[in-house]
Amino acid sequence: KDATMLLFHIILLVIQCGISTNGLSTTSTNPTTPKFAIGNKQPATYTFSVPLTTPRPKPTSFIDTFIELWNDPRPISTILTSNDRSLVGSRENESGDRQDIPYCIISDEFQVEEELFQILLYPRGRFVGDSSSTSLDANGNDSDGGGVISGQASAYLRYLPKKYGDEVDIAWKLRLATNNANGETDSTTQYLSVITAGGLPRSNTTWSAAMTFSSEMEAVESVGRTTDWGSSIWSAQKVCDAYLQRDIDLRAHGEITLFAKRSGESSFAWPPLSKGAIGAVYKAAKQSSPQRISAKQREFRVGEVIVPRNILGYESAVDKLKQQFIYPGVDYRIMTMSDADGNAIFSTECLQDDNDKLAARLALRPCGWKLQQQLWKKNGMQTDWPVEIQAGLLSKVTTTRFNPESAAPRIISAFQRDWRTYTLALCVALTPIPLSLAARNFVSFYVIPSASMEPTLLKGDVLVVEKFPGVYQRTRRGDVILFQPPPSLKEIVSNSGSQLSSTSLFVKRVVGLPGDIDVRLVQDNNVEINGKEAVGPKRDTCTDEPLRLIDKLLVNGKGTNLDRLGEDDVFVLGDCKAVSVDSRVFGTLPKQNVVGKPFARIWPLHRFKVGGDFRDT
């Protein structure tokens, strides 16, 4: 997205330069002085508290629809196949009424020194579509029998500039709170916990960060410029519970520290490369150029992404960074920054003395940190991100994403972290187009979405699945398969208020084949086939779902007492009987619905596996 936006700016800038050289008049925007310049005045901090009750309105025009789709991070296939992309599920409350869970909830607009802001809340995260969940009952549990709503909710701070080119440098802290229904903060106020604090100081309830907030067309997140910013760090279960309970008021509390505000920050301003997104990218690349770094201390700004690299003569600094889990070739974002005395600052430019610049402390967090948590722990990291590093240690050995010199260390680092996956990706990229199209049709990735196959397959495991023709003919009793849901399973999902897309797949283990007899549900919800216990691992080794929803579904289960399996039917079970919605509930599975078999698990790295039948963990 950053690259696309930057290319768009460059094209328009070239057009503008061409118009100027032909003698036509252009609008020139003179530099404006910030209301208070960085370092010239103590930044002011303001508090806010706003309710989170209103679903985001649906766009009413083509332009609004285009903007919403452009900023929607969900896969386009999910959006296009969704019946209503504004919803991510629903549930039945205690009164029997159906309650929708909106994809996005917006707060009222609030003002900080005449600048407008808004909180955006995604109760089930920014990447969840209406087909990502299954049923949600009155207790907020999902339909795969899997207990509480999985995943994290996301909350973002959004800037609403009054005119194009307005921007502000801010640091902010955000908390989600539940109050009594009158919305007042009192002894009943409870702050929802977070899985990480963002920047410093660390907190169990507060997300903190700092960025330059700008007009949407001037946002380039790699240099710390954005229109909205936040993280997925709250429990989706707790957020959905708070939003749907009538006697609970869900609110966003926080503080905004305003360092500076400017206007006229447009990439199309004259002279070129002086303002807006293009100006920020040019300045960042220039700051990290070898000539600049060798001459003087480079400057840092919060929000920007920096890339450490190996530099001849600075091996000692690189080794010290590695000891604090800062590795060459990995992208790190500066979340917050402080001077040597612990005072929050927005940039080292506000520090006059070079020694003060070297002593500034940067709170760093790797980009994509959730995907890399296991890697850091494997390397011995005991604490949570961010880690605080002195600017002097980073000054000579870091560059920006937009500096060509960052390419080599980033590629090397990627292969060092996960050489198998990147080698596979490289091979696919270099494959001729016809073979690539064939590979896409016959091989795909699948992420385990629930606990129904534990302990064999854990939630979040990434499988490589083969989908060559005749997959059922290669399937034996006990194999793990991926299948398209039969009508009975679709009905269960539909009755729960959720929907499936045309590409939705489920994963289970084949335990019964055509012609098997005496399929019976026996003690402790186990299954016997042909008078013997169904094949597979022990199905009581996973964590039980405390509400035992599977017991309710099995009351009317369609596969609890079958005399014989048809010639075109198989019987499938999950490896976790306490949570799995399988053939015990929806009945037999037509064998033509079997579309794939996993042949490798590529994530997490410590559970990497190729081949086998996935009978073990």
Secondary structure, DSSP 4 states (H G I P E B T S, - for coil): -HHHHHHHHHHHHHHHHHHHHTT-----PPP---SS-TTTSPPEEEEEEEE--EEPPPP-SHHHHHHHHHH--S-HHHHHH-S-TTEEEEEE-TTS-EEEEES-EEPPPEEETTEEEEEEEETT-TT--TTT---B-TT-B-TTS--BPPSEEEEEEEEE-SSTT-EEEEEEEEEEEEEETT---STT-EEPPBS--BSSS--SS-EEEEEEE--GGG--TTBTEESEEEEEEEEHHHHHHHHH-TTEEEEEEEEEEEEEEES---TTSSSTTSSHHHHHHHHHHHHTSHHHHHHSPPP-BTTBEEEE---TT-HHHHHHHHHTT--TT--EEEEEEE-TTS-B-SBGGG--SHHHHHH-EEEEEETTTTTTHHHHHHTT--SPSPEEEEHHHHTTTEEETTSGGGHHHHHHHHHHH-HHHHHHHHHHHHS-HHHHHHHHHHEEEEE--SSTTTTTS-TT-EEEEE--TTTGGG--TT-EEEEPPPHHHHHHHHHTT----TT--EEEEEEE-TT-EEEEE-GGG-EEETTEEPSSS-TTSSPPPTT-HHHHHHTT-TTSEEEE--TTEEEEE-S-TTT--SHHHH--EEGGGEEEEEEEEEESGGG-EESS-S---
